[in-house]
Amino acid sequence: RRLQGHARSRGRGGQVELRAPVGTLAYLPDRVPPHVTDVSFKSGDGTTTYHRKVMGVDVVPRKSVKVQTAQGDLLSWDGEDDGGHVLRVSMADGSEWNNSAAC
């Protein structure tokens, strides 16, 4: 099964693609989130894949992650919310849904 809500990060020596659930950012070193450039995620019904540029990433280590896209969408993961199994998606147009936070 494909990961839902994964991020891509650039390394120092060029682009390195890291495909991981958004919540993984809460457990990676502080130097990683500033290099996340892109995120992709599925629609609530799974029929559409959104590919977005990342505008910002907010991390509370070992607790939560919020990723804002350049289009104004917000992906939120909270390790204490539903056991960390939910990725909340809030689109700029006001639509919202939950995806699985892991594969």
C-alpha positions as CSV (number, residue, x, y, z in Angstrom):
1,R,0.0,0.0,0.0
2,R,1.3,3.5,-0.8
3,L,2.2,6.0,1.9
4,Q,-0.3,8.7,2.4
5,G,1.1,12.2,3.1
6,H,4.8,11.8,2.4
7,A,7.4,14.5,2.1
8,R,10.5,15.0,0.0
9,S,13.6,16.6,1.4
10,R,16.8,18.1,-0.2
11,G,20.2,17.1,1.1
12,R,23.3,19.2,1.1
13,G,24.8,17.5,-1.9
14,G,21.7,18.0,-4.1
15,Q,18.3,16.6,-4.0
16,V,17.7,13.4,-2.1
17,E,14.2,12.0,-2.1
18,L,12.9,10.8,1.2
19,R,9.5,9.2,1.1
20,A,8.1,9.0,4.6
21,P,4.9,9.7,6.4
22,V,4.5,13.3,7.5
23,G,4.5,12.3,11.2
24,T,8.1,10.9,10.8
25,L,9.3,14.5,10.8
26,A,8.5,14.6,14.6
27,Y,11.3,12.0,15.1
28,L,14.0,13.2,12.8
29,P,16.8,15.6,13.6
30,D,15.9,19.4,13.7
31,R,18.1,19.9,10.6
32,V,15.7,17.9,8.4
33,P,12.3,19.8,8.3
34,P,13.8,23.0,6.9
35,H,14.8,21.0,3.8
36,V,11.4,19.6,3.0
37,T,10.4,21.0,-0.4
38,D,7.4,18.9,-1.6
39,V,4.6,16.9,-0.2
40,S,2.0,14.7,-1.8
41,F,-1.2,13.2,-0.4
42,K,-4.4,11.6,-1.5
43,S,-7.9,13.0,-1.5
44,G,-10.4,11.6,1.0
45,D,-11.8,9.1,-1.5
46,G,-8.4,8.2,-2.8
47,T,-9.1,9.2,-6.4
48,T,-6.8,12.2,-6.5
49,T,-3.2,12.7,-5.6
50,Y,-2.2,16.2,-4.7
51,H,1.4,17.3,-5.2
52,R,2.3,20.5,-3.4
53,K,5.3,22.8,-2.7
54,V,5.9,23.2,1.0
55,M,5.7,26.7,2.4
56,G,6.5,25.8,6.0
57,V,6.9,23.0,8.5
58,D,6.2,23.3,12.3
59,V,7.4,20.4,14.5
60,V,7.0,19.7,18.2
61,P,9.5,16.9,18.7
62,R,8.0,13.5,19.3
63,K,4.5,15.1,19.4
64,S,3.2,16.9,16.3
65,V,3.8,18.1,12.8
66,K,2.1,20.8,10.7
67,V,3.0,21.2,7.0
68,Q,1.6,24.2,5.1
69,T,1.7,24.2,1.4
70,A,2.3,27.1,-1.0
71,Q,-1.4,26.8,-2.0
72,G,-2.5,27.3,1.7
73,D,-3.4,23.7,2.4
74,L,-2.5,22.3,5.9
75,L,-1.5,18.7,6.8
76,S,-1.6,18.1,10.5
77,W,-0.3,15.0,12.4
78,D,-0.6,14.7,16.2
79,G,1.0,11.6,17.9
80,E,-1.6,11.9,20.7
81,D,-4.6,12.2,18.4
82,D,-6.0,8.7,17.6
83,G,-2.7,7.1,18.5
84,G,-0.9,9.0,15.8
85,H,-2.8,7.0,13.1
86,V,-4.5,10.0,11.4
87,L,-3.2,12.7,9.0
88,R,-5.7,15.6,9.0
89,V,-5.9,17.4,5.7
90,S,-7.4,20.9,5.5
91,M,-7.5,22.4,2.0
92,A,-7.4,26.1,1.2
93,D,-10.9,25.8,-0.3
94,G,-12.3,24.7,3.1
95,S,-12.6,21.0,2.4
96,E,-11.3,18.7,5.1
97,W,-10.7,15.0,5.5
98,N,-8.6,12.4,7.4
99,N,-6.1,10.0,5.8
100,S,-4.1,7.2,7.3
101,A,-0.9,8.6,8.7
102,A,1.1,5.4,7.8
103,C,1.2,2.7,5.2
